[in-house]
Amino acid sequence: MKSADGVQRVIGVGVVLTDPEGRILLGERIRADETPSWCLPGGAVEPGESFEAAAVRELAEETGITDAGPPRTAVIVLDHPGGTAIRVTAGVTMTAGSTPPVVTEPEVFASWRWFPPDDLPENLFPATAHLLSRLLGQDGPTVLYASASSDGP
């Protein structure tokens, strides 16, 4: 959403879903208006949602996964893409259940794939790259978040 000053402000989540081998789920993002990239499941936080609730919703919407367990906000990244936006993205970690990911939004994702944290693809979506570099300790200190809501983990 752009405000009167022309600055776009976005609050979002990226779901860092790991399987029993510690691999991270990434989607092959193929939106027509973007350069192809690999991306965490995620999206915008809706009014009244916690980061954790948004992560659970986005994971189900984008992958069909509803049995991942428990969401935990592990990192928050603030960045300013293009100098005309302010983006706050929470990295919410979850553990995969038994449901495999499926492509539910074929106009956005071509496939879902598991990657070891030390062998991620180079063409990561920018918000995904920022989150994972912080979470994996590759780009400065991790910024931790403690939920102030009573429904948090």
DSSP file (Angstrom, degrees, kcal/mol; ACC not computed):
  #  RESIDUE AA STRUCTURE BP1 BP2  ACC     N-H-->O    O-->H-N    N-H-->O    O-->H-N    TCO  KAPPA ALPHA  PHI   PSI    X-CA   Y-CA   Z-CA
    1    1 A M              0   0    0      0, 0.0     8,-2.5     0, 0.0     2,-0.4   0.000 360.0 360.0 360.0 132.1    0.0    0.0    0.0
    2    2 A K  B     -A    8   0A   0      6,-0.2     6,-0.2    83,-0.0     2,-0.1  -0.769 360.0-148.5 -93.6 138.1    1.3    3.4   -0.9
    3    3 A S    >   -     0   0    0      4,-1.9     3,-2.4    -2,-0.4    -1,-0.0  -0.339  38.4 -85.7 -94.1-179.3    0.9    6.3    1.5
    4    4 A A  T 3  S+     0   0    0      1,-0.3    -1,-0.0     2,-0.1    -2,-0.0   0.776 128.2  59.5 -58.8 -27.8    0.4   10.0    0.8
    5    5 A D  T 3  S-     0   0    0      2,-0.2    -1,-0.3     1,-0.1     3,-0.1   0.420 116.9-113.4 -83.2   3.6    4.2   10.4    0.7
    6    6 A G  S <  S+     0   0    0     -3,-2.4     2,-0.5     1,-0.3    -2,-0.1   0.516  73.0 135.1  80.9   5.5    4.4    7.8   -2.2
    7    7 A V        -     0   0    0     78,-0.1    -4,-1.9     2,-0.0     2,-0.5  -0.762  51.4-137.2 -91.6 129.3    6.2    5.3   -0.1
    8    8 A Q  E     -Ab   2  85A   0     76,-2.1    78,-3.1    -2,-0.5     2,-0.5  -0.724  18.2-163.8 -84.2 129.8    5.0    1.7   -0.3
    9    9 A R  E     - b   0  86A   0     -8,-2.5     2,-0.4    -2,-0.5    78,-0.2  -0.969   9.5-180.0-118.4 125.6    4.9   -0.1    3.0
   10   10 A V  E     - b   0  87A   0     76,-2.5    78,-2.7    -2,-0.5     2,-0.5  -0.986  14.8-168.7-129.6 132.6    4.6   -3.8    3.2
   11   11 A I  E     + b   0  88A   0     -2,-0.4    34,-2.5    76,-0.2     2,-0.3  -0.986  31.0 152.9-117.4 121.1    4.4   -6.2    6.2
   12   12 A G  E     -Cb  44  89A   0     76,-2.8    78,-2.6    -2,-0.5     2,-0.3  -0.813  34.7-130.1-141.3 177.8    4.9   -9.8    5.2
   13   13 A V  E     -Cb  43  90A   0     30,-2.6    30,-1.5    -2,-0.3     2,-0.4  -0.965   4.6-158.8-131.4 149.9    6.0  -13.3    6.2
   14   14 A G  E     -Cb  42  91A   0     76,-2.6    78,-2.5    -2,-0.3     2,-0.7  -1.000  20.4-138.4-123.8 128.9    8.3  -15.9    4.7
   15   15 A V  E     - b   0  92A   0     26,-3.5     2,-1.2    -2,-0.4    78,-0.2  -0.784   8.3-160.9 -92.9 116.3    7.7  -19.5    5.9
   16   16 A V  E     - b   0  93A   0     76,-2.6    78,-1.9    -2,-0.7     2,-0.5  -0.751  19.7-176.5 -95.8  87.6   11.0  -21.3    6.5
   17   17 A L  E     - b   0  94A   0     -2,-1.2     8,-2.1     8,-0.3     2,-0.4  -0.760   3.0-167.6 -91.5 125.1    9.6  -24.8    6.3
   18   18 A T  E     -Db  24  95A   0     76,-2.2    78,-3.2    -2,-0.5     6,-0.2  -0.884   9.7-144.8-115.6 146.9   12.1  -27.6    7.0
   19   19 A D    >   -     0   0    0      4,-1.7     3,-2.5    -2,-0.4    78,-0.0  -0.400  44.4 -84.9 -95.3 178.4   11.8  -31.3    6.5
   20   20 A P  T 3  S+     0   0    0      0, 0.0    -1,-0.0     0, 0.0    -2,-0.0   0.748 130.1  55.3 -59.2 -23.0   13.3  -34.0    8.7
   21   21 A E  T 3  S-     0   0    0      2,-0.1    -3,-0.0     1,-0.0     0, 0.0   0.441 119.9-109.3 -87.4   0.3   16.6  -33.8    6.8
   22   22 A G    <   +     0   0    0     -3,-2.5     2,-0.1     1,-0.3    93,-0.0   0.544  68.7 147.7  85.0   7.4   16.8  -30.0    7.6
   23   23 A R        -     0   0    0     93,-0.1    -4,-1.7    94,-0.1     2,-0.4  -0.424  43.5-127.9 -76.5 154.2   16.1  -29.0    4.0
   24   24 A I  E     -DE  18 115A   0     91,-3.4    91,-2.3    -6,-0.2     2,-0.4  -0.858  15.8-124.9-107.1 134.8   14.2  -25.8    3.2
   25   25 A L  E     + E   0 114A   0     -8,-2.1     2,-0.4    -2,-0.4    -8,-0.3  -0.659  33.3 176.8 -80.8 126.9   11.1  -25.7    0.9
   26   26 A L  E     - E   0 113A   0     87,-2.8    87,-2.8    -2,-0.4     2,-0.4  -0.980  20.4-137.9-129.9 144.9   11.4  -23.2   -1.9
   27   27 A G  E     -FE  39 112A   0     12,-3.7    12,-2.4    -2,-0.4     2,-1.1  -0.818  20.0-122.7-102.0 141.4    9.0  -22.5   -4.8
   28   28 A E  E     -F   38   0A   0     83,-2.9    82,-2.8    -2,-0.4    83,-0.5  -0.718  35.0-150.4 -81.1 100.0   10.0  -21.9   -8.4
   29   29 A R  E     +FE  37 109A   0      8,-2.9     8,-1.8    -2,-1.1    80,-0.3  -0.612  28.1 165.6 -83.5 124.9    8.5  -18.4   -8.8
   30   30 A I        +     0   0    0     78,-3.3    79,-0.2    -2,-0.4    -1,-0.1  -0.017   8.0 161.7-131.2  29.3    7.4  -17.7  -12.4
   31   31 A R    >   -     0   0    0     77,-0.5     3,-1.7     4,-0.2    77,-0.1  -0.252  44.8-126.5 -54.9 139.6    5.1  -14.6  -12.3
   32   32 A A  T 3  S+     0   0    0     75,-0.4    -1,-0.1     1,-0.3    76,-0.1   0.787 107.3  50.5 -61.0 -30.0    4.9  -13.1  -15.7
   33   33 A D  T 3  S+     0   0    0      2,-0.1     2,-0.3     0, 0.0    -1,-0.3   0.264 107.4  63.6 -94.3  11.9    5.9   -9.6  -14.5
   34   34 A E  S <  S-     0   0    0     -3,-1.7     3,-0.1     3,-0.0     0, 0.0  -0.915  87.8-101.2-133.8 157.9    9.0  -10.9  -12.6
   35   35 A T        -     0   0    0     -2,-0.3    -4,-0.2     1,-0.1    -6,-0.1  -0.625  57.1 -97.2 -70.9 134.4   12.4  -12.5  -13.3
   36   36 A P        +     0   0    0      0, 0.0     2,-0.3     0, 0.0    -6,-0.2  -0.241  62.1 151.8 -55.4 141.8   12.1  -16.2  -12.5
   37   37 A S  E     -F   29   0A   0     -8,-1.8    -8,-2.9    -3,-0.1     2,-0.4  -0.932  46.3 -97.8-158.3 176.1   13.4  -17.0   -9.0
   38   38 A W  E     -Fg  28 124A   0     85,-2.1    87,-3.3    -2,-0.3     2,-0.3  -0.903  44.3-178.6-108.6 139.4   13.1  -19.3   -6.0
   39   39 A C  E     -F   27   0A   0    -12,-2.4   -12,-3.7    -2,-0.4     3,-0.1  -0.982  29.1-117.8-144.4 144.1   11.0  -18.1   -3.1
   40   40 A L        -     0   0    0     -2,-0.3   -14,-0.1   -14,-0.2   -24,-0.1  -0.459  48.7 -96.7 -68.4 151.8    9.8  -19.2    0.4
   41   41 A P  S    S+     0   0    0      0, 0.0   -26,-3.5     0, 0.0     2,-0.3  -0.482  78.9  97.8 -61.9 146.0    6.1  -19.6    0.8
   42   42 A G  E     +C   14   0A   0     16,-0.3     2,-0.3   -28,-0.2   -28,-0.2  -0.969  34.1 171.3 160.6-174.3    4.7  -16.4    2.2
   43   43 A G  E     -C   13   0A   0    -30,-1.5   -30,-2.6    -2,-0.3     2,-0.1  -0.982  47.1 -18.2 166.6-160.8    3.0  -13.1    1.6
   44   44 A A  E     -C   12   0A   0     -2,-0.3     2,-0.4   -32,-0.2   -32,-0.3  -0.402  55.0-120.8 -77.3 145.8    1.3  -10.1    3.2
   45   45 A V        -     0   0    0    -34,-2.5   -34,-0.2    -2,-0.1    -1,-0.1  -0.726  31.1-137.2 -81.0 129.9    0.1  -10.1    6.8
   46   46 A E    >   -     0   0    0     -2,-0.4     3,-2.4     4,-0.2     8,-0.1  -0.544  35.3 -77.3 -87.8 156.1   -3.7   -9.3    6.8
   47   47 A P  T 3  S+     0   0    0      0, 0.0    -1,-0.1     0, 0.0     3,-0.1  -0.245 119.6  15.6 -52.5 132.8   -5.2   -6.9    9.3
   48   48 A G  T 3  S+     0   0    0      1,-0.3     2,-0.2    -3,-0.1    -2,-0.0   0.315  99.7 122.0  86.4  -7.9   -5.6   -8.5   12.7
   49   49 A E    <   -     0   0    0     -3,-2.4    -1,-0.3     4,-0.0     2,-0.2  -0.607  55.3-137.6 -88.6 146.9   -3.2  -11.4   11.9
   50   50 A S     >  -     0   0    0     -2,-0.2     4,-2.3    -3,-0.1     5,-0.2  -0.515  33.1-106.1 -84.4 166.9   -0.1  -12.3   13.8
   51   51 A F  H  > S+     0   0    0      1,-0.2     4,-2.2     2,-0.2     5,-0.1   0.913 122.8  51.5 -58.0 -41.3    3.0  -13.2   11.9
   52   52 A E  H  > S+     0   0    0      2,-0.2     4,-2.2     1,-0.2    -1,-0.2   0.908 109.5  47.5 -65.9 -43.4    2.4  -16.8   12.9
   53   53 A A  H  > S+     0   0    0      1,-0.2     4,-2.4     2,-0.2    -1,-0.2   0.899 111.7  51.1 -65.1 -40.3   -1.2  -16.9   11.7
   54   54 A A  H  X S+     0   0    0     -4,-2.3     4,-3.0     2,-0.2     5,-0.2   0.896 109.1  51.8 -62.6 -39.7   -0.2  -15.3    8.4
   55   55 A A  H  X S+     0   0    0     -4,-2.2     4,-2.5     2,-0.2     5,-0.2   0.925 110.0  47.6 -63.8 -45.1    2.5  -17.9    7.9
   56   56 A V  H  X S+     0   0    0     -4,-2.2     4,-1.9     2,-0.2    -2,-0.2   0.925 115.6  46.0 -61.6 -44.8    0.1  -20.8    8.6
   57   57 A R  H  X S+     0   0    0     -4,-2.4     4,-2.7     2,-0.2    -2,-0.2   0.944 114.1  46.7 -63.6 -49.6   -2.5  -19.3    6.1
   58   58 A E  H  X S+     0   0    0     -4,-3.0     4,-2.7     1,-0.2     5,-0.3   0.890 110.2  53.3 -63.0 -40.1    0.1  -18.5    3.4
   59   59 A L  H  X>S+     0   0    0     -4,-2.5     4,-2.1    -5,-0.2     6,-0.9   0.928 112.6  44.5 -60.6 -44.8    1.6  -22.0    3.6
   60   60 A A  H  X5S+     0   0    0     -4,-1.9     4,-1.6     4,-0.2    -2,-0.2   0.922 115.1  48.0 -65.3 -44.3   -1.8  -23.6    3.2
   61   61 A E  H  <5S+     0   0    0     -4,-2.7    -2,-0.2     1,-0.2    -1,-0.2   0.904 120.8  34.9 -63.4 -42.2   -2.8  -21.2    0.3
   62   62 A E  H  <5S+     0   0    0     -4,-2.7    42,-1.1    -5,-0.2    43,-0.4   0.760 135.7  16.4 -88.5 -26.0    0.4  -21.6   -1.6
   63   63 A T  H  <5S-     0   0    0     -4,-2.1    39,-2.3    -5,-0.3    -3,-0.2   0.542  90.2-120.6-125.3 -11.8    1.4  -25.3   -1.0
   64   64 A G     << +     0   0    0     -4,-1.6     2,-0.5    -5,-0.6    -4,-0.2   0.483  64.7 142.5  78.7   2.4   -1.7  -27.1    0.3
   65   65 A I        +     0   0    0     -6,-0.9    -1,-0.3     1,-0.1    -2,-0.2  -0.670  12.4 155.0 -83.3 122.5    0.2  -27.9    3.5
   66   66 A T        +     0   0    0     -2,-0.5    -1,-0.1    -3,-0.1    -6,-0.1   0.349  61.9  66.6-124.3   1.1   -1.9  -27.8    6.6
   67   67 A D        +     0   0    0     32,-0.1     2,-0.1     2,-0.1    31,-0.1   0.131  64.9 125.6-114.4  21.5   -0.1  -30.1    9.0
   68   68 A A        -     0   0    0     29,-0.1    28,-0.2    28,-0.1   -51,-0.0  -0.493  57.7-113.1 -76.6 151.5    3.2  -28.3    9.5
   69   69 A G  E     -H   95   0A   0     26,-2.8    26,-2.6     1,-0.2    -1,-0.1  -0.690  56.5 -22.6-125.2 175.2    4.0  -27.7   13.1
   70   70 A P  E     -     0   0A   0      0, 0.0    -1,-0.2     0, 0.0     2,-0.2   0.775  58.2-134.3 -58.2 141.2    4.3  -25.1   15.3
   71   71 A P  E     +     0   0A   0      0, 0.0     2,-0.4     0, 0.0    23,-0.2  -0.495  25.7 178.9 -73.2 138.2    5.0  -21.6   13.8
   72   72 A R  E     -H   93   0A   0     21,-1.7    21,-2.8    -2,-0.2     2,-0.6  -0.961  29.1-130.9-141.9 121.4    7.7  -19.6   15.5
   73   73 A T  E     +H   92   0A   0     -2,-0.4    72,-0.4    19,-0.3    19,-0.2  -0.614  35.2 167.2 -72.1 118.4    8.8  -16.1   14.4
   74   74 A A  E     +     0   0A   0     17,-2.9     2,-0.3    -2,-0.6    -1,-0.2   0.680  56.3  11.7-109.4 -24.5   12.6  -16.4   14.3
   75   75 A V  E     -H   91   0A   0     16,-1.3    16,-3.3    69,-0.1     2,-0.4  -0.994  52.6-155.8-155.6 148.6   13.8  -13.3   12.5
   76   76 A I  E     -H   90   0A   0     67,-1.4     2,-0.5    -2,-0.3    14,-0.2  -0.999  14.0-165.2-128.7 131.4   12.5  -10.0   11.3
   77   77 A V  E     -H   89   0A   0     12,-2.8    12,-2.7    -2,-0.4     2,-0.5  -0.962   5.1-162.7-120.8 131.8   14.2   -8.1    8.4
   78   78 A L  E     +H   88   0A   0     -2,-0.5     2,-0.3    10,-0.2    10,-0.2  -0.953  23.2 160.4-109.0 124.8   13.7   -4.5    7.5
   79   79 A D  E     -H   87   0A   0      8,-2.5     8,-3.0    -2,-0.5    -2,-0.0  -0.938  37.2-139.8-141.9 169.8   14.7   -3.4    4.1
   80   80 A H    >   -     0   0    0     -2,-0.3     3,-1.6     6,-0.2     6,-0.2  -0.669  23.4-160.7-129.5  72.5   14.1   -0.6    1.6
   81   81 A P  G >  S-     0   0    0      0, 0.0     3,-1.0     0, 0.0     4,-0.4  -0.348  76.6  -5.7 -63.0 129.9   13.8   -2.1   -1.9
   82   82 A G  G 3  S-     0   0    0      1,-0.3     0, 0.0     2,-0.1     0, 0.0   0.464 107.8 -92.2  69.5   1.2   14.4    0.5   -4.6
   83   83 A G  G <  S+     0   0    0     -3,-1.6    -1,-0.3     2,-0.2     3,-0.0   0.454 119.4  80.8  74.2  -1.1   14.5    3.3   -2.1
   84   84 A T  S <  S+     0   0    0     -3,-1.0   -76,-2.1   -77,-0.1     2,-0.3   0.200  86.0  57.2-120.1  14.2   10.8    3.9   -2.5
   85   85 A A  E     -b    8   0A   0     -4,-0.4     2,-0.5   -78,-0.2    -2,-0.2  -0.973  59.6-149.4-143.2 155.5    9.5    1.2   -0.2
   86   86 A I  E     -b    9   0A   0    -78,-3.1   -76,-2.5    -2,-0.3     2,-0.5  -0.994  22.3-174.2-124.9 121.8    9.7    0.0    3.3
   87   87 A R  E     -bH  10  79A   0     -8,-3.0    -8,-2.5    -2,-0.5     2,-0.5  -0.973  12.7-171.8-124.5 127.3    9.4   -3.7    3.8
   88   88 A V  E     -bH  11  78A   0    -78,-2.7   -76,-2.8    -2,-0.5     2,-0.5  -0.976  14.6-177.8-113.0 119.4    9.2   -5.6    7.1
   89   89 A T  E     -bH  12  77A   0    -12,-2.7   -12,-2.8    -2,-0.5     2,-0.5  -0.976  14.3-152.5-124.8 127.2    9.3   -9.4    6.7
   90   90 A A  E     -bH  13  76A   0    -78,-2.6   -76,-2.6    -2,-0.5     2,-0.7  -0.831  10.5-143.1 -96.3 130.9    9.1  -11.9    9.4
   91   91 A G  E     -bH  14  75A   0    -16,-3.3   -17,-2.9    -2,-0.5   -16,-1.3  -0.856  19.9-167.4 -91.4 113.8   10.8  -15.3    8.9
   92   92 A V  E     -bH  15  73A   0    -78,-2.5   -76,-2.6    -2,-0.7     2,-0.3  -0.911   8.0-147.9-107.7 119.2    8.5  -17.9   10.6
   93   93 A T  E     +bH  16  72A   0    -21,-2.8   -21,-1.7    -2,-0.6     2,-0.3  -0.641  22.7 167.7 -88.4 143.3   10.0  -21.3   11.0
   94   94 A M  E     -b   17   0A   0    -78,-1.9   -76,-2.2    -2,-0.3     2,-0.4  -0.974  30.9-123.9-147.5 156.9    7.9  -24.4   10.9
   95   95 A T  E     -bH  18  69A   0    -26,-2.6   -26,-2.8    -2,-0.3   -76,-0.2  -0.896  33.5-113.6-106.5 133.1    8.5  -28.2   10.6
   96   96 A A        -     0   0    0    -78,-3.2   -28,-0.1    -2,-0.4     2,-0.0  -0.327  26.4-158.9 -66.1 142.5    7.0  -30.1    7.8
   97   97 A G        -     0   0    0      2,-0.2   -29,-0.1   -78,-0.0    -1,-0.1   0.135  47.1 -72.7 -92.2-144.8    4.3  -32.8    8.5
   98   98 A S  S    S+     0   0    0    -31,-0.1    -2,-0.1     2,-0.1   -30,-0.1   0.572  98.1 103.3 -95.3  -9.7    3.5  -35.6    6.1
   99   99 A T        -     0   0    0      1,-0.0    -2,-0.2   -35,-0.0   -32,-0.1  -0.612  66.5-138.2 -77.7 124.0    1.6  -33.6    3.5
  100  100 A P        -     0   0    0      0, 0.0     2,-0.1     0, 0.0    -2,-0.1  -0.496  27.3-101.2 -77.0 151.4    3.8  -33.0    0.3
  101  101 A P        -     0   0    0      0, 0.0     2,-0.3     0, 0.0    11,-0.2  -0.439  39.2-169.4 -71.0 145.4    3.7  -29.5   -1.3
  102  102 A V        -     0   0    0    -39,-2.3     2,-0.8    -2,-0.1   -37,-0.1  -0.938  31.4-104.5-129.6 156.0    1.5  -29.0   -4.4
  103  103 A V        +     0   0    0     -2,-0.3   -40,-0.2     1,-0.2   -41,-0.1  -0.722  44.5 162.3 -81.1 112.0    1.3  -26.2   -6.8
  104  104 A T  S    S+     0   0    0    -42,-1.1    -1,-0.2    -2,-0.8   -41,-0.1   0.562  72.3  46.4-105.0 -14.3   -1.9  -24.4   -5.9
  105  105 A E    >>  +     0   0    0    -43,-0.4     4,-2.8     1,-0.1     3,-2.3  -0.691  63.4 173.9-128.0  77.3   -1.1  -21.1   -7.7
  106  106 A P  T 34 S+     0   0    0      0, 0.0    -1,-0.1     0, 0.0   -76,-0.0   0.678  77.9  62.5 -64.2 -16.4    0.2  -22.1  -11.2
  107  107 A E  T 34 S+     0   0    0      1,-0.1   -75,-0.4    -3,-0.1     3,-0.1   0.640 118.1  28.0 -78.7 -13.0    0.4  -18.5  -12.3
  108  108 A V  T <4 S+     0   0    0     -3,-2.3   -78,-3.3     1,-0.3   -77,-0.5   0.749 124.5  36.7-112.2 -42.4    2.9  -17.8   -9.6
  109  109 A F  E  <  -E   29   0A   0     -4,-2.8    -1,-0.3   -80,-0.3   -80,-0.2  -0.945  44.6-173.4-123.8 136.4    4.8  -21.1   -8.9
  110  110 A A  E    S-     0   0A   0    -82,-2.8     2,-0.3    -2,-0.4    -7,-0.1   0.770  75.6 -18.1 -90.1 -32.2    5.9  -23.9  -11.3
  111  111 A S  E     -     0   0A   0    -83,-0.5   -83,-2.9    -9,-0.1     2,-0.4  -0.979  54.5-123.8-163.6 167.5    7.1  -26.3   -8.6
  112  112 A W  E     +E   27   0A   0     -2,-0.3     2,-0.3   -85,-0.2   -85,-0.2  -0.975  31.9 176.9-121.5 139.9    8.1  -26.7   -5.0
  113  113 A R  E     -E   26   0A   0    -87,-2.8   -87,-2.8    -2,-0.4     2,-0.4  -0.993  27.5-123.7-145.7 149.4   11.5  -28.2   -4.1
  114  114 A W  E     -E   25   0A   0     -2,-0.3   -89,-0.2   -89,-0.2   -96,-0.1  -0.782  28.8-172.7 -94.3 134.6   13.5  -29.0   -1.0
  115  115 A F  E     -E   24   0A   0    -91,-2.3   -91,-3.4    -2,-0.4     5,-0.1  -0.983  27.0-118.2-128.0 137.1   17.0  -27.5   -0.7
  116  116 A P    >   -     0   0    0      0, 0.0     3,-2.2     0, 0.0   -93,-0.1  -0.486  32.3-119.5 -64.8 144.2   19.8  -28.1    1.8
  117  117 A P  T 3  S+     0   0    0      0, 0.0     3,-0.5     0, 0.0   -94,-0.1   0.768 114.2  51.5 -59.7 -24.7   20.6  -24.8    3.6
  118  118 A D  T 3  S+     0   0    0      1,-0.2     0, 0.0     0, 0.0     0, 0.0   0.324 112.0  47.0 -94.2   9.1   24.2  -25.0    2.3
  119  119 A D  S <  S+     0   0    0     -3,-2.2    -1,-0.2     2,-0.0     3,-0.1  -0.277  74.3 154.3-143.3  51.6   23.1  -25.5   -1.3
  120  120 A L        -     0   0    0     -3,-0.5     4,-0.1    -5,-0.1    -5,-0.0  -0.482  51.2 -96.9 -78.9 151.3   20.4  -23.0   -2.0
  121  121 A P        -     0   0    0      0, 0.0     3,-0.2     0, 0.0    -1,-0.1  -0.308  26.2-129.8 -64.9 154.2   19.8  -21.8   -5.6
  122  122 A E  S    S+     0   0    0      1,-0.2     2,-1.6    -3,-0.1    -2,-0.0   0.829  96.1  69.1 -75.5 -32.4   21.5  -18.5   -6.6
  123  123 A N        +     0   0    0    -86,-0.0   -85,-2.1     6,-0.0     2,-0.2  -0.436  69.8 163.4 -91.3  64.9   18.5  -16.8   -8.0
  124  124 A L  B     -g   38   0A   0     -2,-1.6   -85,-0.2   -87,-0.2    -2,-0.0  -0.571  48.3-102.7 -80.3 144.4   16.5  -16.3   -4.8
  125  125 A F     >  -     0   0    0    -87,-3.3     4,-2.7    -2,-0.2     3,-0.4  -0.423  40.5-113.8 -57.7 138.9   13.7  -13.9   -4.6
  126  126 A P  H  > S+     0   0    0      0, 0.0     4,-2.3     0, 0.0     5,-0.2   0.862 114.5  46.8 -52.8 -45.5   15.0  -10.7   -2.9
  127  127 A A  H  > S+     0   0    0      1,-0.2     4,-2.3     2,-0.2     5,-0.2   0.893 113.8  50.0 -65.1 -37.3   12.9  -11.0    0.3
  128  128 A T  H  > S+     0   0    0     -3,-0.4     4,-2.8     2,-0.2     5,-0.3   0.920 109.4  51.3 -63.6 -44.4   13.8  -14.7    0.5
  129  129 A A  H  X S+     0   0    0     -4,-2.7     4,-2.2     1,-0.2     5,-0.2   0.914 111.0  48.2 -60.1 -43.6   17.5  -14.0    0.2
  130  130 A H  H  X S+     0   0    0     -4,-2.3     4,-1.8    -5,-0.2     5,-0.2   0.939 114.4  45.5 -62.9 -47.3   17.3  -11.4    2.9
  131  131 A L  H  X S+     0   0    0     -4,-2.3     4,-3.0     1,-0.2     5,-0.2   0.950 115.4  44.9 -62.3 -50.0   15.5  -13.6    5.3
  132  132 A L  H  X S+     0   0    0     -4,-2.8     4,-2.7     1,-0.2     6,-0.3   0.867 110.0  54.3 -66.8 -35.6   17.6  -16.7    4.7
  133  133 A S  H  <>S+     0   0    0     -4,-2.2     5,-2.8    -5,-0.3     6,-1.3   0.900 114.9  41.3 -65.4 -37.8   20.9  -14.8    4.9
  134  134 A R  H ><5S+     0   0    0     -4,-1.8     3,-1.2    -5,-0.2    -2,-0.2   0.933 117.0  47.3 -70.7 -47.2   19.9  -13.4    8.3
  135  135 A L  H 3<5S+     0   0    0     -4,-3.0    -2,-0.2     1,-0.3    -3,-0.2   0.869 114.8  45.7 -64.9 -37.2   18.4  -16.7    9.6
  136  136 A L  T 3<5S-     0   0    0     -4,-2.7    -1,-0.3    -5,-0.2    -2,-0.2   0.393 114.4-116.5 -88.6   4.1   21.3  -18.8    8.5
  137  137 A G  T < 5S+     0   0    0     -3,-1.2     3,-0.3    -4,-0.1    -3,-0.2   0.761  79.9 121.5  72.5  26.0   23.8  -16.2    9.9
  138  138 A Q  S   <S+     0   0    0     -5,-2.8    -4,-0.2    -6,-0.3    -5,-0.1   0.540  71.6  40.4 -97.4  -8.1   25.4  -15.3    6.6
  139  139 A D  S    S-     0   0    0     -6,-1.3    -1,-0.2     1,-0.5    -2,-0.1  -0.459 117.3 -62.6-143.9  65.6   24.6  -11.6    6.6
  140  140 A G  S    S-     0   0    0     -3,-0.3    -1,-0.5    -2,-0.1    -3,-0.1  -0.269  88.1 -20.1  87.8-175.5   25.1   -9.9   10.0
  141  141 A P        -     0   0    0      0, 0.0     2,-0.3     0, 0.0    -6,-0.1  -0.328  65.5-114.2 -71.7 148.7   23.4  -10.5   13.3
  142  142 A T        -     0   0    0     -7,-0.1     2,-0.7   -67,-0.0   -67,-0.1  -0.641  22.3-141.4 -80.0 136.0   20.0  -12.1   13.5
  143  143 A V        -     0   0    0     -2,-0.3   -67,-1.4   -67,-0.2     2,-0.2  -0.894  19.7-154.7-100.1 116.8   17.2   -9.9   14.7
  144  144 A L        -     0   0    0     -2,-0.7     2,-0.4   -69,-0.2   -69,-0.1  -0.599   3.4-153.8 -94.0 155.2   14.9  -11.8   17.0
  145  145 A Y        -     0   0    0    -72,-0.4     2,-0.5    -2,-0.2   -72,-0.1  -0.976   4.8-157.3-128.3 137.6   11.3  -11.0   17.6
  146  146 A A        -     0   0    0     -2,-0.4     2,-0.1     6,-0.0   -72,-0.0  -0.977  27.3-123.2-115.2 121.2    9.1  -11.8   20.6
  147  147 A S        -     0   0    0     -2,-0.5     5,-0.1     1,-0.2   -97,-0.0  -0.393  17.0-164.5 -64.8 132.5    5.4  -11.8   20.0
  148  148 A A        +     0   0    0     -2,-0.1    -1,-0.2     3,-0.0     2,-0.1   0.513  59.9  99.1 -93.3  -7.4    3.5   -9.4   22.2
  149  149 A S  S >  S-     0   0    0      1,-0.1     3,-1.1     2,-0.0    -2,-0.0  -0.466  76.7-130.0 -82.9 154.9    0.1  -11.0   21.4
  150  150 A S  T 3  S+     0   0    0      1,-0.2    -1,-0.1    -2,-0.1    -3,-0.0   0.670 106.5  57.9 -75.9 -15.9   -1.5  -13.5   23.7
  151  151 A D  T 3  S+     0   0    0      2,-0.0    -1,-0.2     0, 0.0  -101,-0.1   0.320  83.7 113.4 -96.8  10.0   -2.1  -16.0   20.9
  152  152 A G    <         0   0    0     -3,-1.1   -80,-0.1     1,-0.1    -6,-0.0  -0.172 360.0 360.0 -73.8 172.6    1.6  -16.2   20.0
  153  153 A P              0   0    0      0, 0.0    -1,-0.1     0, 0.0    -3,-0.1   0.490 360.0 360.0 -69.5 360.0    3.8  -19.3   20.4
